[in-house]
Amino acid sequence: MKRSWVLCTVYVFAALTGCKDPNGPPGSPVGSAAGFVHAAPDVVVKEVRTFAPNDAVAGSNDEYYIITFTFKNDQGQSLAPRIDHFVLQDLQNRRYFGVDSGNVNLVGISNYTGVLGVGESHDYTVGFRVPTGTAATLFYDNSF
């Protein structure tokens, strides 16, 4: 009787907590902010990590999203993607431009700097300084 009570308790606890895989289904982005970052059709998000800026800016409520993704060139011409042309655009149309240096959280990041032909793809890791909890779409902007 005691054993069945323990098993029943474990079963109810498991049902209430959801027993979810912390990384989600195969191919879904992982990380603490993965649900906040959506991708344009030419981007596949692999991982999203968040970090405090560690720069002691008074009143700052920011964080860094460090996003690892695959970018496929569908711009209609060959291009050498620039990191600052990767953009996170939030629901209020505010834009945050990508960086891969300039903060301790970005140390060790290096990216492909070669030319991508039309239809070619490459992996990138890019940082974005955003307000905490920002929901946004990641895309490449070749217009500037």
N, CA, C and O atoms as CSV, one atom per row, in Angstrom:
chain,resi,resn,atom,element,x,y,z
A,1,MET,N,N,0.819,-1.190,0.000
A,1,MET,CA,C,0.000,0.000,0.000
A,1,MET,C,C,0.866,1.259,0.000
A,1,MET,O,O,0.594,2.207,-0.737
A,2,LYS,N,N,1.915,1.262,0.834
A,2,LYS,CA,C,2.789,2.431,0.923
A,2,LYS,C,C,3.500,2.662,-0.410
A,2,LYS,O,O,3.662,3.802,-0.844
A,3,ARG,N,N,3.924,1.573,-1.056
A,3,ARG,CA,C,4.628,1.695,-2.329
A,3,ARG,C,C,3.721,2.286,-3.394
A,3,ARG,O,O,4.165,3.136,-4.166
A,4,SER,N,N,2.462,1.863,-3.462
A,4,SER,CA,C,1.538,2.405,-4.458
A,4,SER,C,C,1.246,3.879,-4.181
A,4,SER,O,O,1.049,4.649,-5.121
A,5,TRP,N,N,1.216,4.287,-2.918
A,5,TRP,CA,C,1.017,5.690,-2.567
A,5,TRP,C,C,2.184,6.547,-3.065
A,5,TRP,O,O,1.971,7.637,-3.596
A,6,VAL,N,N,3.402,6.062,-2.897
A,6,VAL,CA,C,4.591,6.778,-3.359
A,6,VAL,C,C,4.574,6.881,-4.883
A,6,VAL,O,O,4.837,7.952,-5.430
A,7,LEU,N,N,4.272,5.798,-5.565
A,7,LEU,CA,C,4.210,5.823,-7.028
A,7,LEU,C,C,3.126,6.771,-7.520
A,7,LEU,O,O,3.323,7.490,-8.500
A,8,CYS,N,N,1.998,6.774,-6.851
A,8,CYS,CA,C,0.915,7.679,-7.221
A,8,CYS,C,C,1.341,9.133,-7.041
A,8,CYS,O,O,1.050,9.976,-7.889
A,9,THR,N,N,2.027,9.428,-5.943
A,9,THR,CA,C,2.510,10.783,-5.677
A,9,THR,C,C,3.506,11.224,-6.748
A,9,THR,O,O,3.435,12.353,-7.235
A,10,VAL,N,N,4.421,10.348,-7.110
A,10,VAL,CA,C,5.410,10.653,-8.152
A,10,VAL,C,C,4.705,10.901,-9.477
A,10,VAL,O,O,5.053,11.836,-10.197
A,11,TYR,N,N,3.723,10.078,-9.804
A,11,TYR,CA,C,2.985,10.226,-11.058
A,11,TYR,C,C,2.259,11.574,-11.108
A,11,TYR,O,O,2.326,12.273,-12.119
A,12,VAL,N,N,1.572,11.942,-10.031
A,12,VAL,CA,C,0.846,13.217,-9.987
A,12,VAL,C,C,1.820,14.389,-10.105
A,12,VAL,O,O,1.547,15.339,-10.838
A,13,PHE,N,N,2.944,14.338,-9.400
A,13,PHE,CA,C,3.940,15.404,-9.484
A,13,PHE,C,C,4.466,15.534,-10.910
A,13,PHE,O,O,4.597,16.644,-11.424
A,14,ALA,N,N,4.766,14.405,-11.550
A,14,ALA,CA,C,5.267,14.427,-12.930
A,14,ALA,C,C,4.223,15.009,-13.872
A,14,ALA,O,O,4.566,15.775,-14.773
A,15,ALA,N,N,2.966,14.661,-13.681
A,15,ALA,CA,C,1.909,15.181,-14.537
A,15,ALA,C,C,1.743,16.689,-14.362
A,15,ALA,O,O,1.530,17.409,-15.337
A,16,LEU,N,N,1.841,17.161,-13.131
A,16,LEU,CA,C,1.673,18.586,-12.873
A,16,LEU,C,C,2.838,19.423,-13.367
A,16,LEU,O,O,2.641,20.568,-13.776
A,17,THR,N,N,4.044,18.881,-13.340
A,17,THR,CA,C,5.210,19.648,-13.780
A,17,THR,C,C,5.446,19.526,-15.270
A,17,THR,O,O,6.255,20.276,-15.817
A,18,GLY,N,N,4.790,18.632,-15.933
A,18,GLY,CA,C,4.843,18.580,-17.384
A,18,GLY,C,C,5.845,17.628,-17.981
A,18,GLY,O,O,5.692,17.256,-19.145
A,19,CYS,N,N,6.861,17.211,-17.258
A,19,CYS,CA,C,7.871,16.287,-17.790
A,19,CYS,C,C,8.361,16.705,-19.169
A,19,CYS,O,O,8.455,15.868,-20.067
A,20,LYS,N,N,8.670,17.962,-19.350
A,20,LYS,CA,C,9.083,18.450,-20.659
A,20,LYS,C,C,10.581,18.280,-20.856
A,20,LYS,O,O,11.365,18.347,-19.910
A,21,ASP,N,N,10.954,18.060,-22.101
A,21,ASP,CA,C,12.362,18.052,-22.476
A,21,ASP,C,C,12.833,19.500,-22.427
A,21,ASP,O,O,12.260,20.336,-23.125
A,22,PRO,N,N,13.862,19.840,-21.627
A,22,PRO,CA,C,14.272,21.237,-21.492
A,22,PRO,C,C,14.753,21.858,-22.787
A,22,PRO,O,O,14.753,23.083,-22.909
A,23,ASN,N,N,15.159,21.067,-23.746
A,23,ASN,CA,C,15.644,21.610,-25.000
A,23,ASN,C,C,14.574,21.650,-26.077
A,23,ASN,O,O,14.845,22.111,-27.185
A,24,GLY,N,N,13.358,21.179,-25.784
A,24,GLY,CA,C,12.284,21.217,-26.764
A,24,GLY,C,C,12.467,20.155,-27.822
A,24,GLY,O,O,13.333,19.290,-27.695
A,25,PRO,N,N,11.651,20.214,-28.876
A,25,PRO,CA,C,11.743,19.214,-29.928
A,25,PRO,C,C,13.040,19.343,-30.719
A,25,PRO,O,O,13.648,20.414,-30.724
A,26,PRO,N,N,13.476,18.281,-31.386
A,26,PRO,CA,C,14.709,18.350,-32.174
A,26,PRO,C,C,14.650,19.496,-33.177
A,26,PRO,O,O,13.629,19.712,-33.830
A,27,GLY,N,N,15.752,20.224,-33.290
A,27,GLY,CA,C,15.844,21.330,-34.230
A,27,GLY,C,C,15.373,22.661,-33.677
A,27,GLY,O,O,15.545,23.689,-34.332
A,28,SER,N,N,14.783,22.672,-32.485
A,28,SER,CA,C,14.331,23.941,-31.914
A,28,SER,C,C,15.502,24.616,-31.212
A,28,SER,O,O,16.392,23.941,-30.695
A,29,PRO,N,N,15.504,25.977,-31.192
A,29,PRO,CA,C,16.598,26.660,-30.513
A,29,PRO,C,C,16.552,26.390,-29.022
A,29,PRO,O,O,15.478,26.216,-28.446
A,30,VAL,N,N,17.724,26.356,-28.396
A,30,VAL,CA,C,17.803,26.122,-26.965
A,30,VAL,C,C,18.359,27.357,-26.283
A,30,VAL,O,O,18.997,28.195,-26.921
A,31,GLY,N,N,18.119,27.468,-25.001
A,31,GLY,CA,C,18.650,28.593,-24.238
A,31,GLY,C,C,17.537,29.328,-23.531
A,31,GLY,O,O,16.355,29.109,-23.798
A,32,SER,N,N,17.934,30.205,-22.621
A,32,SER,CA,C,16.957,30.870,-21.770
A,32,SER,C,C,16.074,31.860,-22.512
A,32,SER,O,O,14.983,32.161,-22.028
A,33,ALA,N,N,16.488,32.384,-23.664
A,33,ALA,CA,C,15.687,33.360,-24.397
A,33,ALA,C,C,15.202,32.813,-25.729
A,33,ALA,O,O,14.733,33.576,-26.572
A,34,ALA,N,N,15.305,31.505,-25.935
A,34,ALA,CA,C,14.956,30.913,-27.220
A,34,ALA,C,C,13.539,31.261,-27.653
A,34,ALA,O,O,13.305,31.483,-28.841
A,35,GLY,N,N,12.596,31.314,-26.735
A,35,GLY,CA,C,11.222,31.636,-27.079
A,35,GLY,C,C,11.003,33.082,-27.453
A,35,GLY,O,O,9.960,33.423,-28.012
A,36,PHE,N,N,11.969,33.948,-27.156
A,36,PHE,CA,C,11.843,35.362,-27.473
A,36,PHE,C,C,12.353,35.714,-28.861
A,36,PHE,O,O,12.032,36.785,-29.377
A,37,VAL,N,N,13.138,34.841,-29.475
A,37,VAL,CA,C,13.756,35.150,-30.761
A,37,VAL,C,C,13.103,34.322,-31.854
A,37,VAL,O,O,13.054,33.093,-31.789
A,38,HIS,N,N,12.603,35.030,-32.862
A,38,HIS,CA,C,11.992,34.392,-34.020
A,38,HIS,C,C,12.881,34.686,-35.218
A,38,HIS,O,O,13.631,35.661,-35.213
A,39,ALA,N,N,12.800,33.858,-36.228
A,39,ALA,CA,C,13.706,34.000,-37.357
A,39,ALA,C,C,12.964,34.309,-38.647
A,39,ALA,O,O,11.859,33.819,-38.884
A,40,ALA,N,N,13.599,35.135,-39.478
A,40,ALA,CA,C,13.118,35.373,-40.828
A,40,ALA,C,C,13.331,34.085,-41.633
A,40,ALA,O,O,14.050,33.194,-41.181
A,41,PRO,N,N,12.721,33.973,-42.809
A,41,PRO,CA,C,12.839,32.731,-43.585
A,41,PRO,C,C,14.270,32.336,-43.975
A,41,PRO,O,O,14.534,31.159,-44.219
A,42,ASP,N,N,15.191,33.298,-44.037
A,42,ASP,CA,C,16.561,32.978,-44.441
A,42,ASP,C,C,17.487,32.686,-43.254
A,42,ASP,O,O,18.699,32.564,-43.429
A,43,VAL,N,N,16.918,32.576,-42.050
A,43,VAL,CA,C,17.699,32.343,-40.835
A,43,VAL,C,C,17.128,31.144,-40.087
A,43,VAL,O,O,15.913,30.998,-39.957
A,44,VAL,N,N,18.028,30.283,-39.594
A,44,VAL,CA,C,17.631,29.172,-38.732
A,44,VAL,C,C,18.362,29.339,-37.409
A,44,VAL,O,O,19.583,29.194,-37.347
A,45,VAL,N,N,17.614,29.644,-36.347
A,45,VAL,CA,C,18.206,29.856,-35.035
A,45,VAL,C,C,18.534,28.511,-34.410
A,45,VAL,O,O,17.687,27.620,-34.346
A,46,LYS,N,N,19.780,28.371,-33.948
A,46,LYS,CA,C,20.228,27.132,-33.318
A,46,LYS,C,C,20.287,27.247,-31.800
A,46,LYS,O,O,19.932,26.306,-31.090
A,47,GLU,N,N,20.739,28.405,-31.298
A,47,GLU,CA,C,20.900,28.576,-29.855
A,47,GLU,C,C,20.799,30.048,-29.506
A,47,GLU,O,O,21.270,30.909,-30.249
A,48,VAL,N,N,20.176,30.329,-28.361
A,48,VAL,CA,C,20.109,31.683,-27.822
A,48,VAL,C,C,20.551,31.608,-26.369
A,48,VAL,O,O,19.990,30.852,-25.576
A,49,ARG,N,N,21.570,32.405,-26.025
A,49,ARG,CA,C,22.030,32.500,-24.637
A,49,ARG,C,C,21.914,33.953,-24.209
A,49,ARG,O,O,22.035,34.861,-25.031
A,50,THR,N,N,21.680,34.169,-22.925
A,50,THR,CA,C,21.585,35.533,-22.420
A,50,THR,C,C,22.653,35.774,-21.360
A,50,THR,O,O,23.024,34.877,-20.604
A,51,PHE,N,N,23.135,37.017,-21.330
A,51,PHE,CA,C,24.156,37.422,-20.367
A,51,PHE,C,C,23.897,38.853,-19.936
A,51,PHE,O,O,23.392,39.660,-20.716
A,52,ALA,N,N,24.239,39.168,-18.699
A,52,ALA,CA,C,24.203,40.550,-18.237
A,52,ALA,C,C,25.333,41.313,-18.916
A,52,ALA,O,O,26.389,40.735,-19.173
A,53,PRO,N,N,25.141,42.596,-19.214
A,53,PRO,CA,C,26.174,43.361,-19.910
A,53,PRO,C,C,27.465,43.540,-19.126
A,53,PRO,O,O,28.522,43.700,-19.736
A,54,ASN,N,N,27.420,43.518,-17.792
A,54,ASN,CA,C,28.612,43.670,-16.942
A,54,ASN,C,C,29.378,44.951,-17.200
A,54,ASN,O,O,30.603,44.967,-17.086
A,55,ASP,N,N,28.679,46.038,-17.547
A,55,ASP,CA,C,29.390,47.291,-17.788
A,55,ASP,C,C,28.954,48.410,-16.850
A,55,ASP,O,O,29.374,49.554,-17.025
A,56,ALA,N,N,28.132,48.109,-15.872
A,56,ALA,CA,C,27.753,49.040,-14.807
A,56,ALA,C,C,27.154,50.346,-15.321
A,56,ALA,O,O,27.440,51.411,-14.776
A,57,VAL,N,N,26.333,50.277,-16.355
A,57,VAL,CA,C,25.631,51.463,-16.832
A,57,VAL,C,C,24.444,51.698,-15.904
A,57,VAL,O,O,23.577,50.836,-15.763
A,58,ALA,N,N,24.409,52.854,-15.281
A,58,ALA,CA,C,23.355,53.157,-14.299
A,58,ALA,C,C,21.981,53.117,-14.952
A,58,ALA,O,O,21.776,53.683,-16.025
A,59,GLY,N,N,21.056,52.452,-14.304
A,59,GLY,CA,C,19.684,52.385,-14.789
A,59,GLY,C,C,19.468,51.450,-15.960
A,59,GLY,O,O,18.373,51.413,-16.521
A,60,SER,N,N,20.466,50.707,-16.334
A,60,SER,CA,C,20.345,49.815,-17.479
A,60,SER,C,C,19.551,48.571,-17.106
A,60,SER,O,O,19.799,47.950,-16.072
A,61,ASN,N,N,18.613,48.222,-17.941
A,61,ASN,CA,C,17.837,47.004,-17.777
A,61,ASN,C,C,18.061,46.146,-19.023
A,61,ASN,O,O,17.122,45.556,-19.560
A,62,ASP,N,N,19.307,46.084,-19.473
A,62,ASP,CA,C,19.653,45.396,-20.708
A,62,ASP,C,C,20.268,44.038,-20.436
A,62,ASP,O,O,20.671,43.719,-19.318
A,63,GLU,N,N,20.325,43.252,-21.497
A,63,GLU,CA,C,21.042,41.988,-21.490
A,63,GLU,C,C,21.540,41.741,-22.904
A,63,GLU,O,O,21.072,42.360,-23.859
A,64,TYR,N,N,22.493,40.830,-23.024
A,64,TYR,CA,C,22.965,40.411,-24.335
A,64,TYR,C,C,22.300,39.112,-24.707
A,64,TYR,O,O,22.283,38.167,-23.918
A,65,TYR,N,N,21.745,39.055,-25.920
A,65,TYR,CA,C,21.335,37.797,-26.522
A,65,TYR,C,C,22.499,37.399,-27.423
A,65,TYR,O,O,22.835,38.118,-28.364
A,66,ILE,N,N,23.102,36.274,-27.141
A,66,ILE,CA,C,24.146,35.728,-27.999
A,66,ILE,C,C,23.466,34.614,-28.800
A,66,ILE,O,O,23.085,33.582,-28.247
A,67,ILE,N,N,23.322,34.836,-30.094
A,67,ILE,CA,C,22.529,33.941,-30.934
A,67,ILE,C,C,23.430,33.236,-31.934
A,67,ILE,O,O,24.199,33.875,-32.652
A,68,THR,N,N,23.327,31.915,-31.972
A,68,THR,CA,C,24.012,31.106,-32.975
A,68,THR,C,C,22.951,30.685,-33.986
A,68,THR,O,O,21.902,30.158,-33.617
A,69,PHE,N,N,23.236,30.924,-35.263
A,69,PHE,CA,C,22.237,30.655,-36.300
A,69,PHE,C,C,22.917,30.364,-37.630
A,69,PHE,O,O,24.110,30.614,-37.804
A,70,THR,N,N,22.139,29.832,-38.561
A,70,THR,CA,C,22.583,29.633,-39.933
A,70,THR,C,C,21.876,30.667,-40.788
A,70,THR,O,O,20.654,30.807,-40.727
A,71,PHE,N,N,22.647,31.390,-41.586
A,71,PHE,CA,C,22.095,32.387,-42.505
A,71,PHE,C,C,22.260,31.880,-43.921
A,71,PHE,O,O,23.364,31.516,-44.325
A,72,LYS,N,N,21.171,31.850,-44.684
A,72,LYS,CA,C,21.202,31.449,-46.094
A,72,LYS,C,C,21.003,32.700,-46.943
A,72,LYS,O,O,20.032,33.435,-46.760
A,73,ASN,N,N,21.915,32.935,-47.856
A,73,ASN,CA,C,21.852,34.118,-48.706
A,73,ASN,C,C,20.742,33.954,-49.740
A,73,ASN,O,O,20.892,33.213,-50.711
A,74,ASP,N,N,19.638,34.645,-49.525
A,74,ASP,CA,C,18.569,34.694,-50.519
A,74,ASP,C,C,18.349,36.138,-50.981
A,74,ASP,O,O,17.241,36.521,-51.357
A,75,GLN,N,N,19.432,36.935,-50.945
A,75,GLN,CA,C,19.362,38.358,-51.278
A,75,GLN,C,C,19.360,38.634,-52.784
A,75,GLN,O,O,19.196,39.782,-53.195
A,76,GLY,N,N,19.540,37.602,-53.611
A,76,GLY,CA,C,19.527,37.795,-55.054
A,76,GLY,C,C,20.878,38.145,-55.653
A,76,GLY,O,O,20.986,38.313,-56.867
A,77,GLN,N,N,21.903,38.259,-54.830
A,77,GLN,CA,C,23.261,38.548,-55.302
A,77,GLN,C,C,24.252,38.023,-54.276
A,77,GLN,O,O,23.907,37.839,-53.109
A,78,SER,N,N,25.467,37.786,-54.705
A,78,SER,CA,C,26.512,37.363,-53.768
A,78,SER,C,C,26.774,38.494,-52.788
A,78,SER,O,O,26.700,39.669,-53.146
A,79,LEU,N,N,27.081,38.129,-51.546
A,79,LEU,CA,C,27.401,39.156,-50.572
A,79,LEU,C,C,28.302,38.594,-49.488
A,79,LEU,O,O,28.309,37.395,-49.209
A,80,ALA,N,N,29.058,39.494,-48.890
A,80,ALA,CA,C,29.885,39.167,-47.730
A,80,ALA,C,C,29.142,39.732,-46.529
A,80,ALA,O,O,29.267,40.920,-46.234
A,81,PRO,N,N,28.368,38.901,-45.827
A,81,PRO,CA,C,27.538,39.412,-44.730
A,81,PRO,C,C,28.360,40.154,-43.678
A,81,PRO,O,O,29.414,39.687,-43.246
A,82,ARG,N,N,27.860,41.305,-43.283
A,82,ARG,CA,C,28.474,42.090,-42.216
A,82,ARG,C,C,27.690,41.843,-40.942
A,82,ARG,O,O,26.460,41.809,-40.963
A,83,ILE,N,N,28.395,41.670,-39.832
A,83,ILE,CA,C,27.754,41.357,-38.554
A,83,ILE,C,C,26.765,42.441,-38.142
A,83,ILE,O,O,25.707,42.131,-37.595
A,84,ASP,N,N,27.096,43.717,-38.398
A,84,ASP,CA,C,26.194,44.794,-37.989
A,84,ASP,C,C,24.970,44.937,-38.898
A,84,ASP,O,O,24.145,45.823,-38.679
A,85,HIS,N,N,24.844,44.082,-39.910
A,85,HIS,CA,C,23.648,44.058,-40.747
A,85,HIS,C,C,22.668,42.968,-40.311
A,85,HIS,O,O,21.564,42.874,-40.847
A,86,PHE,N,N,23.077,42.138,-39.329
A,86,PHE,CA,C,22.125,41.227,-38.713
A,86,PHE,C,C,21.363,42.045,-37.688
A,86,PHE,O,O,21.965,42.740,-36.870
A,87,VAL,N,N,20.048,41.966,-37.729
A,87,VAL,CA,C,19.192,42.855,-36.951
A,87,VAL,C,C,18.172,42.038,-36.166
A,87,VAL,O,O,17.604,41.071,-36.675
A,88,LEU,N,N,17.948,42.446,-34.908
A,88,LEU,CA,C,16.792,41.986,-34.136
A,88,LEU,C,C,15.816,43.144,-34.124
A,88,LEU,O,O,16.160,44.241,-33.685
A,89,GLN,N,N,14.611,42.913,-34.596
A,89,GLN,CA,C,13.587,43.963,-34.592
A,89,GLN,C,C,12.457,43.520,-33.680
A,89,GLN,O,O,11.865,42.458,-33.875
A,90,ASP,N,N,12.163,44.349,-32.675
A,90,ASP,CA,C,11.150,43.966,-31.688
A,90,ASP,C,C,9.742,44.324,-32.165
A,90,ASP,O,O,9.559,44.818,-33.278
A,91,LEU,N,N,8.770,44.072,-31.324
A,91,LEU,CA,C,7.362,44.271,-31.678
A,91,LEU,C,C,6.990,45.731,-31.871
A,91,LEU,O,O,5.974,46.033,-32.496
A,92,GLN,N,N,7.808,46.649,-31.335
A,92,GLN,CA,C,7.583,48.083,-31.518
A,92,GLN,C,C,8.446,48.636,-32.651
A,92,GLN,O,O,8.610,49.849,-32.774
A,93,ASN,N,N,8.995,47.748,-33.474
A,93,ASN,CA,C,9.854,48.087,-34.614
A,93,ASN,C,C,11.162,48.753,-34.227
A,93,ASN,O,O,11.777,49.423,-35.056
A,94,ARG,N,N,11.603,48.582,-32.977
A,94,ARG,CA,C,12.931,49.051,-32.587
A,94,ARG,C,C,13.931,48.030,-33.104
A,94,ARG,O,O,13.681,46.825,-33.071
A,95,ARG,N,N,15.069,48.526,-33.584
A,95,ARG,CA,C,16.074,47.661,-34.186
A,95,ARG,C,C,17.332,47.639,-33.341
A,95,ARG,O,O,17.797,48.670,-32.858
A,96,TYR,N,N,17.879,46.424,-33.172
A,96,TYR,CA,C,19.111,46.212,-32.437
A,96,TYR,C,C,20.076,45.527,-33.397
A,96,TYR,O,O,19.773,44.470,-33.950
A,97,PHE,N,N,21.246,46.144,-33.588
A,97,PHE,CA,C,22.194,45.669,-34.584
A,97,PHE,C,C,23.224,44.728,-33.959
A,97,PHE,O,O,23.635,44.903,-32.812
A,98,GLY,N,N,23.625,43.739,-34.733
A,98,GLY,CA,C,24.535,42.718,-34.257
A,98,GLY,C,C,25.945,43.211,-34.017
A,98,GLY,O,O,26.428,44.121,-34.691
A,99,VAL,N,N,26.598,42.593,-33.041
A,99,VAL,CA,C,28.007,42.849,-32.732
A,99,VAL,C,C,28.675,41.509,-32.423
A,99,VAL,O,O,28.018,40.546,-32.029
A,100,ASP,N,N,29.984,41.470,-32.608
A,100,ASP,CA,C,30.723,40.268,-32.195
A,100,ASP,C,C,31.982,40.638,-31.423
A,100,ASP,O,O,32.882,39.814,-31.265
A,101,SER,N,N,32.045,41.880,-30.941
A,101,SER,CA,C,33.157,42.325,-30.102
A,101,SER,C,C,32.700,43.549,-29.312
A,101,SER,O,O,31.643,44.119,-29.586
A,102,GLY,N,N,33.514,43.948,-28.323
A,102,GLY,CA,C,33.227,45.156,-27.566
A,102,GLY,C,C,32.674,44.930,-26.176
A,102,GLY,O,O,32.413,45.894,-25.455
A,103,ASN,N,N,32.487,43.674,-25.777
A,103,ASN,CA,C,31.997,43.374,-24.444
A,103,ASN,C,C,32.580,42.036,-24.032
A,103,ASN,O,O,32.832,41.175,-24.875
A,104,VAL,N,N,32.796,41.859,-22.733
A,104,VAL,CA,C,33.386,40.627,-22.219
A,104,VAL,C,C,32.558,39.395,-22.615
A,104,VAL,O,O,33.117,38.311,-22.779
A,105,ASN,N,N,31.243,39.543,-22.770
A,105,ASN,CA,C,30.391,38.416,-23.156
A,105,ASN,C,C,30.629,37.942,-24.584
A,105,ASN,O,O,30.194,36.855,-24.966
A,106,LEU,N,N,31.316,38.755,-25.363
A,106,LEU,CA,C,31.534,38.433,-26.768
A,106,LEU,C,C,32.935,37.898,-27.047
A,106,LEU,O,O,33.274,37.621,-28.197
A,107,VAL,N,N,33.747,37.753,-26.011
A,107,VAL,CA,C,35.109,37.268,-26.175
A,107,VAL,C,C,35.080,35.849,-26.744
A,107,VAL,O,O,34.335,34.992,-26.270
A,108,GLY,N,N,35.889,35.622,-27.750
A,108,GLY,CA,C,35.994,34.297,-28.350
A,108,GLY,C,C,35.100,34.077,-29.556
A,108,GLY,O,O,35.198,33.043,-30.216
A,109,ILE,N,N,34.233,35.028,-29.855
A,109,ILE,CA,C,33.369,34.886,-31.023
A,109,ILE,C,C,34.135,35.317,-32.262
A,109,ILE,O,O,34.707,36.406,-32.297
A,110,SER,N,N,34.145,34.477,-33.260
A,110,SER,CA,C,34.682,34.861,-34.572
A,110,SER,C,C,33.734,34.295,-35.618
A,110,SER,O,O,33.159,33.222,-35.433
A,111,ASN,N,N,33.580,35.009,-36.694
A,111,ASN,CA,C,32.612,34.634,-37.713
A,111,ASN,C,C,33.241,34.590,-39.088
A,111,ASN,O,O,34.281,35.200,-39.336
A,112,TYR,N,N,32.601,33.868,-39.964
A,112,TYR,CA,C,32.986,33.768,-41.369
A,112,TYR,C,C,32.882,35.141,-42.013
A,112,TYR,O,O,31.871,35.825,-41.854
A,113,THR,N,N,33.921,35.551,-42.741
A,113,THR,CA,C,33.918,36.868,-43.374
A,113,THR,C,C,33.959,36.788,-44.889
A,113,THR,O,O,34.086,37.812,-45.560
A,114,GLY,N,N,33.854,35.596,-45.431
A,114,GLY,CA,C,33.911,35.415,-46.877
A,114,GLY,C,C,32.597,35.744,-47.571
A,114,GLY,O,O,31.620,36.161,-46.950
A,115,VAL,N,N,32.615,35.545,-48.858
A,115,VAL,CA,C,31.461,35.833,-49.703
A,115,VAL,C,C,30.540,34.618,-49.767
A,115,VAL,O,O,30.995,33.484,-49.922
A,116,LEU,N,N,29.248,34.871,-49.646
A,116,LEU,CA,C,28.238,33.831,-49.822
A,116,LEU,C,C,27.559,34.056,-51.165
A,116,LEU,O,O,27.011,35.128,-51.420
A,117,GLY,N,N,27.595,33.045,-52.019
A,117,GLY,CA,C,26.854,33.122,-53.265
A,117,GLY,C,C,25.371,32.972,-52.985
A,117,GLY,O,O,24.976,32.595,-51.882
A,118,VAL,N,N,24.557,33.264,-53.975
A,118,VAL,CA,C,23.113,33.112,-53.818
A,118,VAL,C,C,22.799,31.654,-53.499
A,118,VAL,O,O,23.239,30.751,-54.210
A,119,GLY,N,N,22.046,31.427,-52.438
A,119,GLY,CA,C,21.666,30.082,-52.021
A,119,GLY,C,C,22.647,29.412,-51.081
A,119,GLY,O,O,22.338,28.357,-50.528
A,120,GLU,N,N,23.823,29.994,-50.881
A,120,GLU,CA,C,24.797,29.419,-49.949
A,120,GLU,C,C,24.474,29.855,-48.524
A,120,GLU,O,O,23.833,30.883,-48.306
A,121,SER,N,N,24.929,29.056,-47.555
A,121,SER,CA,C,24.656,29.385,-46.160
A,121,SER,C,C,25.900,29.182,-45.316
A,121,SER,O,O,26.836,28.485,-45.709
A,122,HIS,N,N,25.890,29.807,-44.147
A,122,HIS,CA,C,26.993,29.678,-43.201
A,122,HIS,C,C,26.457,29.937,-41.802
A,122,HIS,O,O,25.437,30.603,-41.625
A,123,ASP,N,N,27.171,29.394,-40.797
A,123,ASP,CA,C,26.807,29.607,-39.402
A,123,ASP,C,C,27.472,30.868,-38.864
A,123,ASP,O,O,28.611,31.183,-39.211
A,124,TYR,N,N,26.745,31.580,-38.014
A,124,TYR,CA,C,27.232,32.799,-37.378
A,124,TYR,C,C,26.840,32.783,-35.906
A,124,TYR,O,O,25.853,32.156,-35.520
A,125,THR,N,N,27.623,33.477,-35.095
A,125,THR,CA,C,27.282,33.740,-33.703
A,125,THR,C,C,27.381,35.249,-33.522
A,125,THR,O,O,28.436,35.842,-33.742
A,126,VAL,N,N,26.268,35.864,-33.119
A,126,VAL,CA,C,26.181,37.317,-33.064
A,126,VAL,C,C,25.523,37.735,-31.752
A,126,VAL,O,O,24.595,37.083,-31.274
A,127,GLY,N,N,26.015,38.829,-31.178
A,127,GLY,CA,C,25.442,39.369,-29.962
A,127,GLY,C,C,24.557,40.566,-30.253
A,127,GLY,O,O,24.801,41.325,-31.191
A,128,PHE,N,N,23.525,40.723,-29.434
A,128,PHE,CA,C,22.618,41.859,-29.530
A,128,PHE,C,C,22.353,42.369,-28.121
A,128,PHE,O,O,21.955,41.600,-27.246
A,129,ARG,N,N,22.571,43.665,-27.896
A,129,ARG,CA,C,22.246,44.249,-26.590
A,129,ARG,C,C,20.812,44.760,-26.666
A,129,ARG,O,O,20.496,45.666,-27.438
A,130,VAL,N,N,19.951,44.157,-25.848
A,130,VAL,CA,C,18.520,44.447,-25.899
A,130,VAL,C,C,17.981,44.646,-24.484
A,130,VAL,O,O,18.605,44.206,-23.518
A,131,PRO,N,N,16.830,45.305,-24.353
A,131,PRO,CA,C,16.183,45.357,-23.038
A,131,PRO,C,C,15.808,43.938,-22.599
A,131,PRO,O,O,15.467,43.100,-23.434
A,132,THR,N,N,15.868,43.673,-21.315
A,132,THR,CA,C,15.564,42.358,-20.774
A,132,THR,C,C,14.192,41.886,-21.228
A,132,THR,O,O,13.212,42.629,-21.158
A,133,GLY,N,N,14.131,40.635,-21.697
A,133,GLY,CA,C,12.866,40.027,-22.104
A,133,GLY,C,C,12.358,40.453,-23.464
A,133,GLY,O,O,11.174,40.283,-23.753
A,134,THR,N,N,13.215,41.002,-24.308
A,134,THR,CA,C,12.791,41.462,-25.627
A,134,THR,C,C,12.393,40.287,-26.514
A,134,THR,O,O,13.130,39.307,-26.627
A,135,ALA,N,N,11.235,40.391,-27.136
A,135,ALA,CA,C,10.801,39.440,-28.161
A,135,ALA,C,C,11.045,40.116,-29.503
A,135,ALA,O,O,10.610,41.247,-29.719
A,136,ALA,N,N,11.742,39.426,-30.409
A,136,ALA,CA,C,12.128,40.074,-31.656
A,136,ALA,C,C,12.342,39.053,-32.758
A,136,ALA,O,O,12.407,37.848,-32.514
A,137,THR,N,N,12.450,39.570,-33.990
A,137,THR,CA,C,12.715,38.745,-35.166
A,137,THR,C,C,14.117,39.030,-35.659
A,137,THR,O,O,14.521,40.187,-35.777
A,138,LEU,N,N,14.859,37.973,-35.947
A,138,LEU,CA,C,16.229,38.073,-36.446
A,138,LEU,C,C,16.219,37.978,-37.955
A,138,LEU,O,O,15.622,37.061,-38.520
A,139,PHE,N,N,16.887,38.936,-38.622
A,139,PHE,CA,C,16.997,38.915,-40.080
A,139,PHE,C,C,18.250,39.651,-40.535
A,139,PHE,O,O,18.913,40.318,-39.740
A,140,TYR,N,N,18.570,39.523,-41.829
A,140,TYR,CA,C,19.702,40.244,-42.409
A,140,TYR,C,C,19.155,41.394,-43.219
A,140,TYR,O,O,18.271,41.202,-44.054
A,141,ASP,N,N,19.677,42.608,-42.982
A,141,ASP,CA,C,19.230,43.808,-43.701
A,141,ASP,C,C,20.358,44.277,-44.610
A,141,ASP,O,O,21.390,44.757,-44.143
A,142,ASN,N,N,20.148,44.134,-45.899
A,142,ASN,CA,C,21.151,44.507,-46.891
A,142,ASN,C,C,20.875,45.903,-47.454
A,142,ASN,O,O,21.485,46.288,-48.451
A,143,SER,N,N,19.969,46.669,-46.837
A,143,SER,CA,C,19.555,47.946,-47.397
A,143,SER,C,C,20.424,49.138,-46.979
A,143,SER,O,O,20.202,50.249,-47.459
A,144,PHE,N,N,21.393,48.934,-46.107
A,144,PHE,CA,C,22.248,50.064,-45.692
A,144,PHE,C,C,23.690,49.681,-45.728
A,144,PHE,O,O,24.554,50.499,-45.412
